[in-house]
């Protein structure tokens, strides 16, 4: 009994969520419960087939297979899909991110090339789950972006891939695989994968966040300025808003869009938190008016210190949020720290801290 699964409708049904809490496919329903994510299901099925060597012939083989499965997920699939998804119209192409992804794919293929120089398959002279997972992950690359010039640097990987997909077991699932002749170019994002339209108000937020910093600098040069109403709340609200924006970008990069992003548990939680903070800020009494300029400067000093602390916190939040965004775009470690905007914000934060200490 077969029934076609409609992700837009069936994934939201309570009975589906009860079986599979992630609300995603694939998942495998067994007598003992549901197993979800592709690799977990593949591992389960391979272990069920004790009459084959899909999960190796000994304990050491199992460790090697697990190694390549993790390699497939973390070292290959992430950069390869970052390169291929824009070509398929599933996400926006960002040239710098794509270039970094291409470099990471070459690095992963170089590791595969080295392994296949010493054996026919990834774990010796027999095909295992490791080969199956990596061949399936590489299919879109070989079909869409690995042209002849690109493949030339990886002869062992290419021969291994072609040999596997020619097997009837692979062909029955993947069909006839035709290798890429010309690298496909990025396409406009398909309508169903477009991110939600942002209002003009949100686009103006960065400019608004810069304004308090400029005003604080001018005030410090002349005389202590009156404390702005609820600066700490404003900085916190801005930080949560930035978290929502960055998380949405990350979910978009993972293939989610529109209502799916807005219905994500973490997004809903942050939106509720933001709404609560805004309502609290609106209900709080306004800060009393500052004393006239002739009043002693000592009275305004505590408020100025509070402003500086709030500004330092806000810039720190901007750095953290930007790092999360860059990480979601595929950058990591030193590349993130060397990013021009990160370096600029870090220098600004250091200057503000030194000013506050003085």
C-alpha positions in Angstrom: 0.0 0.0 0.0 1.8 3.2 -1.2 0.7 6.8 -0.7 2.4 9.8 -2.1 3.7 12.1 0.7 2.7 15.8 0.3 5.3 17.7 2.4 3.2 20.9 2.4 0.1 19.2 3.9 1.1 15.8 5.4 4.0 17.2 7.4 1.7 19.4 9.5 -0.8 16.7 10.4 -0.8 15.8 14.2 -0.5 12.1 13.5 2.6 12.7 11.4 4.2 14.9 14.1 3.4 12.3 16.7 5.4 9.7 14.8 8.2 12.0 13.6 8.9 15.0 15.9 11.1 16.7 13.4 8.3 17.0 10.9 10.6 16.1 8.1 11.2 13.2 5.7 12.6 10.6 5.3 11.7 8.6 8.4 11.4 4.9 8.9 8.5 3.5 11.0 9.4 0.3 12.8 7.7 -1.9 15.4 9.8 -0.2 18.0 9.2 3.4 16.9 10.4 5.8 14.2 13.9 6.4 13.0 14.6 9.7 11.2 17.4 11.3 9.2 18.8 9.6 6.1 22.1 8.3 7.6 20.4 6.9 10.7 17.9 5.0 8.5 20.7 3.8 6.3 22.7 2.6 9.2 19.7 0.7 10.6 18.9 -1.0 7.3 22.6 -2.0 6.7 22.8 -3.5 10.2 19.6 -5.5 9.6 21.2 -7.1 6.6 23.7 -9.4 8.4 23.9 -11.5 5.2 25.8 -8.6 3.5 29.0 -6.6 4.2 27.2 -3.3 3.9 28.3 -2.4 7.4 31.6 -4.1 7.2 33.0 -7.5 8.0 34.5 -6.6 11.4 34.4 -4.0 14.2 37.2 -2.0 12.6 35.3 -1.9 9.3 32.3 -0.4 11.2 34.5 2.3 12.6 35.9 3.2 9.1 32.4 3.3 7.6 31.2 5.6 10.4 34.2 7.8 9.7 33.2 8.3 6.1 29.6 8.8 6.9 30.4 11.6 9.2 32.9 12.9 6.6 30.1 12.9 4.0 27.7 14.9 6.2 30.1 17.5 7.6 33.0 17.9 5.1 31.3 17.3 1.8 27.5 17.8 1.8 27.5 21.2 3.5 29.9 22.9 1.0 28.6 21.0 -2.0 25.0 22.0 -1.4 26.1 25.6 -0.8 27.5 25.4 -4.3 24.7 23.4 -6.0 21.6 24.8 -4.3 21.9 28.3 -6.1 22.2 26.3 -9.4 19.0 24.5 -8.6 17.2 27.7 -7.7 16.8 26.7 -4.0 18.8 29.6 -2.5 20.4 32.9 -3.4 23.9 32.8 -4.9 26.5 34.8 -2.9 29.7 34.7 -5.0 32.2 34.8 -2.1 30.3 32.1 -0.2 30.1 30.0 -3.3 33.9 30.4 -3.9 34.7 29.3 -0.4 32.3 26.3 -0.8 34.1 25.3 -4.0 37.4 25.4 -2.2 36.0 23.2 0.6 34.6 20.7 -1.9 38.0 20.4 -3.6 39.5 19.8 -0.2 37.0 17.0 0.5 37.5 15.4 -2.9 41.3 15.5 -2.4 40.8 13.4 0.8 38.6 10.9 -1.2 41.2 10.8 -4.0 43.9 9.8 -1.5 41.8 7.1 0.0 40.8 5.6 -3.3 44.4 5.3 -4.5 44.9 2.5 -2.1 41.6 0.6 -2.4 38.8 0.0 -4.9 36.2 1.2 -2.5 36.4 3.4 0.6 36.7 0.5 3.0 38.7 -2.1 1.1 37.8 -4.1 -1.9 34.1 -4.4 -1.2 31.2 -1.9 -1.5 29.8 -0.6 1.8 27.3 1.9 3.2 30.1 4.5 3.1 30.3 4.2 -0.7 26.5 4.3 -1.1 26.1 7.5 1.1 28.9 9.4 -0.7 27.9 8.4 -4.2 24.3 9.7 -3.5 25.7 12.9 -1.9 28.0 13.5 -4.9 25.3 12.9 -7.6 24.2 16.5 -8.0 27.8 17.7 -8.1 28.8 15.3 -10.9 25.6 16.1 -12.9 25.5 19.9 -12.5 28.9 21.4 -11.6 31.8 19.0 -11.9 32.7 19.5 -15.6 35.5 17.6 -17.3 38.2 20.1 -16.3 37.1 19.9 -12.7 37.0 16.1 -12.7 40.5 15.9 -14.3 42.1 16.6 -10.9 40.2 13.7 -9.3 40.6 10.6 -11.6 40.2 8.0 -8.8 37.1 9.6 -7.4 35.6 10.0 -10.9 36.3 6.3 -11.8 34.9 5.1 -8.5 31.7 7.2 -8.9 31.1 6.1 -12.5 31.7 2.5 -11.5 29.2 2.7 -8.7 26.4 4.4 -10.6 26.7 1.9 -13.4 25.7 -0.9 -11.0 22.0 -2.0 -11.4 21.4 -1.4 -7.7 22.4 2.3 -8.0 20.7 2.7 -11.4 17.4 1.5 -10.0 17.4 4.4 -7.6 19.4 7.2 -9.2 18.6 6.4 -12.8 21.1 7.0 -15.6 23.6 9.5 -14.4 25.0 11.8 -17.2 28.2 13.6 -16.2 28.3 17.4 -16.4 29.6 18.7 -19.7 29.3 22.4 -18.8 29.1 23.8 -15.3 25.6 25.1 -14.7 25.1 28.7 -13.6 23.1 30.0 -10.6 19.4 30.5 -11.2 16.8 32.9 -9.8 15.4 31.5 -6.5 12.2 29.5 -7.2 9.0 31.2 -5.9 8.4 28.5 -3.2 11.9 29.0 -1.8 11.9 32.8 -1.8 12.4 34.3 1.7 9.7 36.4 3.2 9.6 40.1 2.0 11.2 42.4 4.5 9.5 45.8 5.3 11.2 49.1 4.7 11.2 49.6 8.5 13.5 46.7 9.0 15.9 48.0 6.3 16.3 51.2 8.2 17.2 49.5 11.5 21.0 49.5 10.9 21.0 53.3 10.4 19.0 53.7 13.6 21.4 51.6 15.5 24.3 53.8 14.4 22.6 57.1 15.5 22.9 56.6 19.3 26.7 55.9 18.9 27.3 59.1 17.0 25.2 61.1 19.5 27.0 59.6 22.5 30.4 60.5 21.0 29.3 64.1 20.5 27.9 64.4 24.0 31.0 63.0 25.6 33.1 65.8 23.9 30.9 68.6 25.2 29.0 67.9 28.4 27.2 64.9 30.0 24.0 64.2 28.0 20.7 63.3 29.6 20.1 59.6 29.7 18.0 58.3 26.8 14.8 56.6 27.9 15.2 52.8 28.4 18.6 52.6 26.4 19.3 49.1 28.0 15.9 47.9 26.8 16.5 49.3 23.3 19.9 47.5 23.0 18.3 44.3 24.2 15.4 44.6 21.8 17.8 45.3 18.9 20.0 42.3 19.9 17.0 39.9 19.9 15.8 41.3 16.5 19.2 40.6 15.1 19.1 37.1 16.4 15.8 36.5 14.6 17.2 37.9 11.4 20.3 35.7 11.5 18.4 32.6 12.4 16.1 33.2 9.5 19.1 33.5 7.2 20.5 30.2 8.6 17.1 28.4 8.1 16.9 29.8 4.6 20.3 28.4 3.8 19.1 25.0 5.1 16.3 25.0 2.5 13.4 26.3 4.6 11.3 29.3 3.4 8.3 31.4 4.1 5.8 29.9 6.5 8.1 27.1 7.5 10.7 29.6 8.8 8.1 31.6 10.7 6.7 28.4 12.2 10.1 27.2 13.4 10.1 26.7 17.1 13.1 28.8 17.8 11.9 31.6 15.6 8.5 31.6 17.4 10.2 31.6 20.8 12.4 34.6 19.9 9.5 36.5 18.3 7.5 36.0 21.5 10.4 37.2 23.6 10.8 40.3 21.3 7.1 41.1 21.6 7.2 40.8 25.4 10.3 43.1 25.6 8.6 45.7 23.4 5.4 45.6 25.5 7.5 45.9 28.6 9.4 48.9 27.2 6.2 50.6 26.2 4.7 50.1 29.6 7.7 51.4 31.5 7.6 55.0 32.8 9.7 57.5 30.8 12.9 58.7 32.4 12.5 62.1 34.1 13.8 65.0 32.1 17.4 65.9 32.6 18.4 68.8 34.7 19.2 72.2 33.0 22.7 72.6 31.6 23.6 74.9 34.5 23.0 72.0 37.0 26.0 70.2 38.4 27.5 67.8 35.9 27.8 65.1 38.7 24.1 64.4 38.5 24.3 63.2 34.9 27.4 61.1 35.4 25.7 57.8 36.4 23.4 58.0 33.4 26.3 58.5 31.0 28.1 55.5 32.4 24.9 53.5 31.8 24.8 54.7 28.2 28.4 53.6 27.6 27.7 50.2 29.1 24.6 49.7 27.0 26.5 50.7 23.8 29.3 48.3 24.6 26.7 45.5 25.1 25.0 46.4 21.8 28.3 46.3 19.8 29.2 43.0 21.5 25.8 41.6 20.4 26.4 42.9 16.9 29.7 41.0 16.7 28.1 37.8 18.0 25.2 38.0 15.6 27.4 38.7 12.6 29.7 35.8 13.5 26.6 33.5 13.6 25.5 34.8 10.2 29.0 34.3 8.6 29.1 30.8 10.1 25.7 30.1 8.5 27.2 31.3 5.2 30.0 28.6 5.4 32.8 30.6 7.0 34.6 29.4 10.0 37.5 30.1 12.4 40.1 32.5 11.1 38.0 33.5 8.1 35.3 34.8 10.4 37.8 36.8 12.6 39.5 38.2 9.5 36.2 39.4 8.0 36.4 43.2 7.4 33.1 44.0 9.3 34.1 41.8 12.2 37.5 43.5 12.5 35.8 46.9 12.3 33.3 46.1 15.1 36.0 44.5 17.3 38.1 47.7 17.0 35.1 49.8 17.8 34.3 47.7 20.8 37.9 47.9 22.1 37.9 51.7 21.7 34.6 52.0 23.6 35.9 49.8 26.4 39.1 51.9 26.7 37.0 55.1 26.7 34.8 53.7 29.5 37.8 52.7 31.6 39.3 56.1 31.3 
